Amino acid sequence: MSTVIDWDQVGETSGSGKSRTGVNFLQLRPGTYEVRLLGTPVAMNKFMIQGKDDRWRSAVVEDPKDNPVTKNHGVNPSERYAINCLDRSDGSLKILEGGVKVFGEFKKYFKHTGKNPGASDDGADFKIVVTGSGRSKQLKTSFEKNTPLTKEETAYIKKTCGGLYDLKEIFKVTPNDHLEARLFPDEHQPSGSPEQKSAADDVGVSAEEVPSGNISPDTEEVEDALPF
């Protein structure tokens, strides 16, 4: 399940498009990004499956080993993390999702300073440089500078946005008895039922997770095999 964690727990767990729900995700395509972390991260085990229709579907699972997708399809979920952030390119509130290679750098800041990189007063900006695509995609994350939130930024988050995104709700667990139908609808579609929805129509699947034109997804890490 998605769980709010301390920075010490990054890497220790087991096993900018807009979605239809109005949630903004930071799209890490080739380029340079600067983000100001906000709050604390959540950890999750997440499947991302490309169906026979070439569409991508995702689901957060409770147990990375004891689930029907791993047992029946031989697929393991990836260890993922998510956090609220300010995208410095446009100043908007977004969600940054990634693996240990990205979030491990945030943890290093916490270990070195003892401060939460997403705190309002002691937080920091980080730079993320993305190069390549597909399985050659590389991400390099580095500390940029300490940046206490300004009064304007605090007002924007609280008043304009209504607060930070509820990450536990956005990345909520799909029950085991619904996992296969969600991730493999072509194998669980009753005859005469309505046309399958696209991945972007599924709750918890952000628009940037669905590669445009159904091309092979960019991946953060070779072992992830997940589009960003």
C-alpha positions as CSV (number, residue, x, y, z in Angstrom):
1,M,0.0,0.0,0.0
2,S,1.1,3.6,-0.3
3,T,2.5,4.6,3.1
4,V,3.7,7.9,4.4
5,I,7.3,7.4,5.4
6,D,10.3,9.1,7.1
7,W,13.2,10.0,4.8
8,D,15.2,7.4,6.6
9,Q,12.9,4.7,5.1
10,V,13.6,5.6,1.4
11,G,15.1,2.5,-0.1
12,E,14.3,0.4,2.9
13,T,10.8,-0.8,2.0
14,S,10.2,-4.3,0.8
15,G,9.7,-5.5,-2.3
16,S,3.6,17.6,-16.4
17,G,0.5,16.1,-17.6
18,K,-2.9,16.4,-16.0
19,S,-4.9,13.4,-15.2
20,R,-8.7,13.3,-15.4
21,T,-8.9,13.9,-11.7
22,G,-7.1,17.2,-12.0
23,V,-3.9,16.0,-10.5
24,N,-0.7,17.5,-12.0
25,F,2.3,15.2,-12.3
26,L,5.8,16.3,-13.1
27,Q,6.8,14.6,-16.4
28,L,10.5,13.7,-16.4
29,R,11.3,13.8,-20.1
30,P,14.8,14.6,-21.4
31,G,15.7,18.0,-20.0
32,T,16.6,19.8,-16.7
33,Y,14.1,20.3,-13.9
34,E,14.3,22.1,-10.6
35,V,11.8,21.2,-7.9
36,R,11.1,22.4,-4.4
37,L,10.0,19.4,-2.3
38,L,6.9,19.7,-0.1
39,G,5.9,17.6,2.9
40,T,6.9,14.0,3.2
41,P,7.0,11.1,0.7
42,V,4.8,8.0,0.4
43,A,6.2,4.6,-0.5
44,M,4.4,2.0,-2.6
45,N,4.7,-1.1,-4.7
46,K,3.3,-0.4,-8.1
47,F,2.6,-2.4,-11.2
48,M,2.7,-0.8,-14.7
49,I,1.5,-3.2,-17.4
50,Q,1.2,-2.8,-21.2
51,G,-1.8,-4.6,-22.5
52,K,-2.5,-6.3,-25.8
53,D,-4.1,-3.1,-26.9
54,D,-0.7,-1.3,-26.3
55,R,-2.2,0.8,-23.5
56,W,-0.5,1.2,-20.1
57,R,-2.4,0.5,-16.9
58,S,-1.1,0.8,-13.3
59,A,-2.1,-0.3,-9.9
60,V,-0.6,0.0,-6.4
61,V,-0.6,-3.4,-4.6
62,E,-0.7,-4.2,-0.9
63,D,1.8,-7.1,-0.9
64,P,4.5,-7.2,-3.6
65,K,4.7,-11.0,-3.4
66,D,1.4,-12.3,-2.2
67,N,-0.8,-11.0,-5.1
68,P,-2.5,-12.7,-8.1
69,V,-0.5,-10.7,-10.7
70,T,2.8,-11.9,-9.4
71,K,1.6,-15.4,-8.8
72,N,-0.3,-15.9,-12.1
73,H,1.6,-13.6,-14.5
74,G,5.2,-13.7,-13.1
75,V,5.3,-9.9,-12.9
76,N,6.8,-8.1,-9.9
77,P,5.8,-4.6,-8.9
78,S,8.4,-1.8,-8.6
79,E,9.3,0.1,-5.5
80,R,8.1,3.6,-6.0
81,Y,7.9,6.9,-4.1
82,A,5.9,10.1,-4.5
83,I,6.0,13.6,-3.0
84,N,4.4,17.0,-3.5
85,C,6.6,19.6,-5.1
86,L,6.8,23.0,-6.7
87,D,7.9,22.9,-10.3
88,R,10.2,25.9,-10.6
89,S,9.6,26.1,-14.3
90,D,6.1,27.4,-13.8
91,G,5.7,27.6,-10.0
92,S,2.8,25.1,-9.9
93,L,2.1,22.4,-7.4
94,K,2.8,18.9,-8.9
95,I,3.5,15.4,-7.8
96,L,6.9,13.9,-8.4
97,E,6.9,10.1,-8.6
98,G,10.1,8.0,-9.0
99,G,12.3,5.2,-7.8
100,V,15.2,5.0,-5.3
101,K,17.6,6.6,-7.8
102,V,15.7,9.9,-7.6
103,F,14.5,9.7,-4.0
104,G,17.7,8.3,-2.7
105,E,19.3,11.7,-3.3
106,F,16.6,13.4,-1.2
107,K,17.4,10.9,1.5
108,K,21.1,11.8,1.4
109,Y,20.2,15.4,2.1
110,F,18.1,14.3,5.1
111,K,20.9,12.1,6.4
112,H,23.5,14.8,6.0
113,T,21.6,17.7,7.5
114,G,19.0,16.0,9.7
115,K,16.4,18.2,8.1
116,N,13.3,17.3,6.1
117,P,13.9,18.4,2.5
118,G,10.2,19.1,2.2
119,A,9.9,21.2,5.3
120,S,8.5,24.8,4.9
121,D,11.4,26.4,6.6
122,D,14.3,24.0,6.2
123,G,13.4,22.5,2.8
124,A,15.4,22.6,-0.4
125,D,15.4,22.8,-4.2
126,F,16.8,19.9,-6.2
127,K,17.9,19.6,-9.8
128,I,16.9,16.6,-11.9
129,V,18.7,16.1,-15.2
130,V,17.1,13.6,-17.6
131,T,19.0,12.2,-20.6
132,G,18.2,9.5,-23.1
133,S,15.0,7.5,-23.5
134,G,13.7,4.0,-23.1
135,R,16.1,1.7,-21.4
136,S,19.0,4.2,-22.0
137,K,17.2,6.8,-19.9
138,Q,19.4,8.3,-17.2
139,L,18.4,10.6,-14.3
140,K,20.8,12.6,-12.2
141,T,19.5,14.3,-9.1
142,S,21.5,16.8,-7.1
143,F,20.9,19.3,-4.3
144,E,20.5,22.9,-5.6
145,K,20.0,25.2,-2.6
146,N,18.1,25.7,0.6
147,T,14.8,27.5,-0.1
148,P,12.5,28.4,2.8
149,L,9.0,28.9,1.4
150,T,8.0,32.5,0.8
151,K,4.7,33.9,2.0
152,E,3.5,34.0,-1.6
153,E,4.3,30.3,-2.1
154,T,2.6,29.3,1.2
155,A,-0.5,31.3,0.2
156,Y,-0.5,29.7,-3.2
157,I,-0.4,26.2,-1.7
158,K,-2.9,26.8,1.0
159,K,-5.4,29.1,-0.7
160,T,-5.1,28.6,-4.4
161,C,-4.5,24.8,-4.3
162,G,-6.4,24.0,-1.1
163,G,-3.3,22.4,0.4
164,L,-1.0,19.6,-0.7
165,Y,-2.2,16.6,-2.7
166,D,-3.5,13.7,-0.6
167,L,-0.9,11.2,-1.8
168,K,-2.3,8.2,0.1
169,E,-5.6,8.7,-1.6
170,I,-4.1,9.2,-5.1
171,F,-1.9,6.2,-4.8
172,K,-4.4,4.0,-2.9
173,V,-4.2,0.2,-3.1
174,T,-6.1,-1.8,-5.6
175,P,-7.6,-4.9,-3.8
176,N,-6.2,-8.2,-4.9
177,D,-9.6,-9.4,-6.2
178,H,-9.6,-6.4,-8.7
179,L,-5.9,-6.4,-9.7
180,E,-6.1,-8.7,-12.7
181,A,-9.3,-7.1,-14.1
182,R,-7.6,-3.7,-13.8
183,L,-4.3,-4.6,-15.3
184,F,-5.4,-7.3,-17.8
185,P,-8.9,-6.2,-18.9
186,D,-8.5,-7.9,-22.3
187,E,-8.4,-11.2,-20.4
188,H,-11.3,-10.3,-18.0
189,Q,-13.6,-8.5,-20.3
190,P,-17.1,-10.1,-20.4
191,S,-18.6,-10.6,-23.9
192,G,-20.7,-7.6,-25.0
193,S,-19.3,-5.3,-22.3
194,P,-18.5,-1.7,-23.0
195,E,-15.3,-0.7,-24.7
196,Q,-12.2,-0.8,-22.5
197,K,-11.2,2.5,-21.0
198,S,-7.7,3.9,-21.6
199,A,-5.1,3.9,-18.9
200,A,-5.5,7.6,-18.4
201,D,-9.2,7.0,-17.5
202,D,-8.3,4.6,-14.6
203,V,-8.0,6.1,-11.1
204,G,-4.4,6.4,-10.1
205,V,-3.0,6.3,-13.6
206,S,-1.6,9.7,-14.5
207,A,-1.7,11.0,-18.0
208,E,2.1,11.2,-18.3
209,E,2.2,7.5,-17.5
210,V,0.5,6.7,-20.8
211,P,3.0,7.1,-23.7
212,S,1.6,9.2,-26.5
213,G,1.0,7.2,-29.6
214,N,1.4,4.0,-27.6
215,I,5.2,4.0,-28.0
216,S,7.5,2.2,-25.7
217,P,7.7,4.1,-22.4
218,D,10.7,6.0,-21.1
219,T,12.0,4.4,-18.0
220,E,13.8,5.7,-15.0
221,E,15.8,2.6,-14.3
222,V,16.2,-0.6,-16.3
223,E,14.7,-2.7,-13.6
224,D,11.7,-0.4,-13.3
225,A,10.3,-0.8,-16.8
226,L,7.9,2.0,-15.9
227,P,7.1,5.2,-17.9
228,F,7.6,8.4,-16.0
